[in-house]
């Protein structure tokens, strides 16, 4: 369980300051399923790209809202705003609270994070080359390396979707909400399994939300698990099973 953030294209410093502040507040009081504690306090991570290459990558197992390391990362992002910024706040469900289990996961110039649980993820068939790279025990890291193997690292929206379709067909899951980037494009997926017993019992459709916001004047996009109020940004809920490729 987690909160996701993606910013595509550079923002001005005022907007970025507000976006980061509102996002990190979600580690303290972000939406959670009923009968669970508010917030996502089990780790955080950010990756940022400039001119198509990773310029910053940092993650922690600590509570972002009070973590001094996050303040340092925030200052770096504000000083040198990335063309693409991806952030993640973790509420652990699968895998212990460790740095190796914090998102995003990065390999070469690829970055990836997810919200949702894939059950029996140990049975995902991962190419040996990538399986040897796994450091943690989350379903997300397994899914990331599975996709890289299936696509042979030549990732398009079409073959990314083909890889996810195989997971849908073979595994039970609550949701597979994904942010992915290769430094040039971002792929975003909102996928809630409405047949899953936990989703039905907990009425989790609203928890596994994913919104896309567009600032037409300043020409940037935001994808977030929760709406972040920024003047000039128009928000839209991404429909279930919808995959977006953001290139502009």
Secondary structure, DSSP 4 states (H G I P E B T S, - for coil): -EEEEEEES---HHHHHHHHHHHHHHHHH----TTS-SS--S-EEEEEEETTEEEEEEEESS-GGG-HHHHHHHHHHHHS--SEEEEEEE--SSS-SSGGGSSPEEETTEEEEEES-BTTGGGS---HHHHTT--S--HHHHHHHHHHHHHTT---HHHHHHHHHHHHHH--BSB-EEEEE-SS-EEEEE-B-TTSHHHHHHTTTTTT--EEEEETTTTEEEEESS----TTEEEEEPPTTEEEEE--
